[in-house]
Each structure stands twice: as structure tokens, then as C-alpha cells.
Amino acid sequence: MDTKKYPVVWLQGAGCTGCSISVLNAVSPRIQNLLLDELVPGHQLNLLFHATIMAGQGEPVIEVLKDTEKDRKGSYILVVEGAIPTAEGGLYGSIGEKDGKHITILESVQDLGRDALLTIAVGTCATFGGIPAAKPNPTGCKGVREVFAENDINTPVVNLPGCPLHPEWFTGTISVILFSGADALDLDDLARPKLFYGKLVHENCPRRADFDKGKFAKKLGDEGCLYELGCKGHYTYADCPLRQWNNGVSWCIKAGSPCIGCVEPGFPDGTSPMYEKVIFKELTWSQK
Amino acid sequence: MVTKIKIDPVTRIEGHMAIEAVIDNGVVKEAKSAGTLFRGFEIILQGRDPRDANRLTQRICGVCPTAHATASALCLDAAFGLTDKVPDNGKLIRCLILGSNFLQSHILHFYHLAALDYVDAASAIGDLSLFVPRYEGDYRASGKVNAELVNHYLKALDIRRKCQEMLSIFGGKMPHNVAIVPGGVTEKPTEDKITNFLWRLNEIRDFIDNIYIPDVIAVAKAYSDYFQIGIGCQRFLAYGGFDLPTGRLFKSAVVSTNLKPEPFAKENITEDVKHSWYADSGSGKNPAEGETKPDVKKKQAYSFLKSPRYKGQVCELGPLARMVSNYVQGDAKVKELVDLLLGQVDVGVDALFSVLGRHAARALEAKLVADAMADWLTSLKPDEPTIVDSNVPERGEGAGLAEAPRGAVGHWITIKNKKIERYQVITPTAWNASPKDDKDQPGAVEQAIIGTKVKDKENPFELVRIVRAFDPCLACSVHLIDVRGNRLGVFKVV
């Protein structure tokens, strides 16, 4: 049987490359498996463009993007990392240049997004704008869904927020797509797979018993629930406490640090100050 | 004949970067390095809780977030009056977290960012889209050596991942650790964690000693002309870093070609903006008084990077700067490692000021840091505190100077009414990839490119090898793009 190959274009906008680095941290499958092997029997990714790891540079790699747009309509997966600067016509961020002209991130996300099979927004910047879109949002940064909506682009978007995202939120989402098809992804109203973002951090927190008993840490380094120190786990939807990070070594609360709500659409303005208690009813965004 | 080479995007670096070189009779006469993304972190930080700077500034860069966490924590320690109060455990764990990321960053840089300029991955693995298109015509390693280097490219993906797993034992997660905070760290050094860390470190040290350093030597032997290419400004600056209870691993200094260390003082740092998209009123200021006022209509500007200078002079920062600084200040272990390596490739000390010298310095530094980490680990005291409690002051000022994998990094804060009034960051790539300054002196990367012979304009290996040897981190340097899209007008092209 022929292997079914899924072309992938990974664009980087206004971000820090942290989500790419996080995906490099994937354990099972490893990044080598993602790049080189049939990820599931009979199905394989074919990474066409990723500025941090691909061999080429300059105009020839911009040609790769143009050829993808032209020749692979409806067949490729577009991954967007980083927010999309929209002020000044998008000129605060460009991904390269063709015929002496900048190609802005805004332009390339639209051009490639329009004819993609599916777009995956990785990280909080690409999903909701994240830190680049924080007040006063100097470059007019937006997330992918917002840019698509404003430009009548109907390509389905899967949001995988997190600052950065957990590598298994990416490999797991790809697994669903390769095994069962993108339609099998069960998404919430913010386009996040419920598989990973279905429960509050608070629900599965190992310090939940401390919360229930009223045992609260008064200063960093103390034992006890971190609610008084600003923990945002009671309104943050992610499976960090169960999955943990970096091959299951640790995660924020295990290391004594309050959850800063980095997967949420309000991050960082709505989860700041990070070390001050926020009361549930003061929250404003939709999933409250 | 005068022509221009433009490489946009420069890939296999962190962030968005473009390079222009004007070539006359095969030699680069003029060069411009430009980043192509502006986020405005310093503007976003204004008015926020100062403690949040420690979390937010890490997000400047996903490759070297721990360096920003460290500089920011040192900066906040100073502003909160905690500098002398951080417990020894806190200092050691901060260094172990930072050190772990030095190792992942250096290994990532050599194998996954730089190596594809020297190693023919397509011949070993296949013509995957990942490996072609690419520059053609100068892959020199023999079949056997090449195949081994490609195997190590794949193995190094595991090792750099394991560096991050090791980091997370104390750091909580990576990228963007959570444990480094003003006053110390939030995680505790229990015996089980120390041993867990130690055995992960042992595997990584084995890789550095027996694979990474030998591979750098193998590449150096196949490309020995690159000991004479990309010489650069030959003035090195290290702020010094890894603040341990017993002092610092990296010594601070400014060192020129006379190899005499000059003491470093942060008050001598200024940032010029003549060729940057910022209001001229901000030119020549020390970062403690610095401002970030974009002025996108400025005529002679071509960059949103400012031009940091030391006493008005261009400096190179990074592993080579640190190795030179420690070497000339009599660090016995650095001297031994450098001399040993130079002997193996049969070149003199001058050859360090080159593309290969930068790769060699980075590899030796990985060994230096990894070996030192084993000592730091066993200095931890499981029953003692890691953090001192603190409050945000009404007013305060502070500077935090540290070393990132790519070179020295500095954070400056002014606090008013318990909020951030001013926050300024100067990154190593801002120094290295800076545009011309107020005196029209080109930046360090620009200087390293100027004078280079380019053999094949269609495949300008020389230029990308020079640029990547600096390990540029453009997201870190935050700030530049020609928002009017007219960079092409800058050069006269014949």
C-alpha cells in the first residue's frame, strides 16, 4: 500500500520559536518520527517549509511556498506559530522576500490559509494573539481565526494554545487527523480539542486536596495550594497536571509555581498580575 | 562588476532575518544584516507588575528563555533589594537551569542550525523536502564521515531534548521555565532530584566529550579555510555570568587584539539609533535611561535593532568572547581546553577569530559548563532554603546582567508606584547583528561579512556560514523591519 503523505507548511509569525522548540521535545513519537517516518501505518507528514530547521534559505524557499499554494491546493496542512501583525498593512513582520518585495506574515497566512486542507494554530500567539497582542498591542497582532474571519477564509482552524504548547497536544492532534481525519477532532467553542483542553487544571491538580482543606501557600516555596499566590488553575483549561511536561518530568505547579493561565485567550492581560489572586467572577472571556 | 546578494529569509537561526551583501569583483564591499519582525516587548511591559517581567521576558525567545529569566531575576533582585539575600541553593539552581539550556542551545545550534551548511543530509537520508532545496556545490566531508555526522544530527535531537528534561527537574518546564523568580527559585533540591539530574547530566557530558567536540574537529579539518573566514571586529565583550555562591564561572571583560583584558562597566554601554527606526532623541543613551520610541519615517534608518556600543566601539559577544575573556584572565581549564583543541586542528590562537573559531569556542564552552554543573549539583544543600520572600517596592531601579548562550544579555528596570515605568533589554544579537552606529561603524556580523570572497554568487555558502556561526537570535533582538519596505533603495546596484 502506498503511504499517504500530508504536506505541511509551518509558518512563523510574531512569536519566539518556543512552540517549535517544544515540538522538538516530543517523546513518543519523537521529532525524528514526525519528520522521517510513517507516523501511523500508511500515513506520513511531509514537511515542506519550517524556517528553523530546513536546509534551504532565501528566494528558493519562498518558491516552495508559492509552489505549494499553486500546486497543492486543498491537500496541505498549514501550521501557524506566532501571532499575525496587522498594523501598517502587516509590515511589522515578514517571512522573506520575492522579486525585491517583502512577503508579510499577514499576506502569507492568508494566501496559504485560503487553500489549505486545514490550519493548525500552535501556541497562544497564533490562537489568540498572546503576548505580542498584549496591551497596547503595538503591532496590531491577532490570532489566525480572527484574521481568517476578517478575510472570509473558511478553512477549518484547530487551536492548540499554550505558551508554549505541549508537544503532545500537537502530536496527538496530528494522530487524530492521520488515523481518523480532521472531522474526528472534537473541538470546543474556541476550536480547542477537548481531548487536551477539556478539564480545568484545578480539577486534576495534585494540590487540589490542599485547596479543599484550605491549606494555602503564603509565599513562594511554601507547601499548599497556590491560589493565594495568583494561581490561575481554577479557570485554565489544560491537561498539564495529568500529562506533565518534558517527558513527564515536572510542570509548573509541581515546581512550586502558580499556573499563569498561558493557554487561555486572556493571556497575558487577563491573567495578570500573575502573582496576585484573581477571583473567578472578575473574568470576562467566553468560556467562563 | 558590482552585484548584490540578498538572502531573505536567512533560515536555521532563531527568528526572522535578512542579509544583503554588495559584491565587487567577488569580494563583499558592504553588508547589511536586518531582522524582519518587531513585537515591541518594552512597550508591552510598561505599567505591569514588575514580577511579571520575569515570566514575560522569557517569551522574548523560546530558544534561550532561561537567559532572560536569569537577567530579569537579577534585575528584579536589584530593584527589590534582594541581591545579597538570595540563598546559595537559589543561586546554584538558577545556574543549573541556565546551564542546562546552554547545553541544549549549543547542541541545537551546531547540529540542527549550522551543520546542514557542512553536512550532506540529503545523500545520507534522502531528498526530503526538509533537506532540499539548499545551496549546492560545497559539501566536503567524505562519505563515511558525512554519514556519521548525519547520524549524530539525529542523535543530537534526543540529547538536546534530554537537556530540557534535565532542566525541568528544577525548572518545572521548558521552554519557559517557571522556577526562576526574584529572590531565588521555587523548586527544592531534594536528594532524589539531585541524583536524577546527575545521571541525565552524565549522559549529556558523554555526548559532548565523545561526539560533539570530535564532530566540530572533523568539520574543522574538512573546512580548514574557515579558520580564516569571518574574522570580524576582534573586540570581545563579556558581562560575565553564572552567579554562584563562590563567584562567577564567566569573567567579565572587554578584550581587543592585544589580548589584554579591560575591566567592564555597564555605564559605558550606549545605544545608537542613527540607522534604526527610533527617534533620534534616544541616541547615545545608556539603557538605564533608554527609550523605545519607534519612528518609522526616519530616512537613513534600515533597522529596528538599535546599535549597542561599548565606549562607542563595536563588540562581538558570545561563546568566543567568553572563552577569550576567561583565557586572557588566566582561567586554567579554559586555557587547557582551547590549547588542546588548537593543537588538534594545528592552528594558532589567531585562528579563533573566525567561523570555525566560533563553533569551536561554543563546543568547548558546552564542556566547561557541563563539567561545572556536576560540581554545582553536589554543592546543593537539600535542607536549606532556595528563596527569600520579597515585596514589590513603591520605587526602585535595577540592572541584571547575565550571559545567554549567544552572548551577554542585560535587563534594566525602573519601578514607580509598584509598576514597571521603564524596561529595557539589550540582547547579544542586538550587539552582533546591529546596524551601523552614529559614527557609521558597521555591526559585528556586518564587519565579519565585509571583505569575504564569495566563490559562487548563486550558492553563497560563505555568507550563511559566517552569519550562522554567530548563532543569531532575532526574536531576542526584538526589533526590526523596514516598515516602508524600501530597503532596496539603500544600495546602488550596478
Interface residues (C-beta under 8 A of the other chain):
Chain A: P7 Q12 G13 A14 G15 C16 T17 G18 C19 S20 I21 S22 L24 N25 A26 V27 R30 I31 Q32 L35 L36 N46 L47 L48 F49 H50 A51 T52 I53 M54 A55 G56 Q57 G58 E59 P60 V61 I62 E63 V64 P85 E88 L91 Y92 G93 S94 I95 G96 E97 G100 K101 H102 G130 I131 P132 A134 K135 P136 N137 P138 T139 C141 C163 P164 K219 L220 G221 W245 N246 N247 V249 S250 W251 C252 K254 A255 G256 S257 I260 C262 P268 S272 P273 M274 Y275 E276
Chain B: K6 I7 D8 P9 V10 T11 R12 I13 E14 G15 H16 A18 T36 L37 F38 R39 G40 F41 I43 I44 G47 R48 D49 R51 D52 R55 L56 R59 I60 C61 G62 V63 P65 L108 H112 L113 L116 A121 A122 I125 L128 S129 L130 F131 V132 P133 R134 Y135 L154 L157 D158 R160 R161 Q164 E165 L167 S168 I169 F170 G171 G172 K173 M174 P175 H176 N177 V178 A179 V181 G183 G184 T186 E187 K188 P294 V296 P385 T386 I387 D389 V464 A475 I481 D482 V483 R484 G485 L488
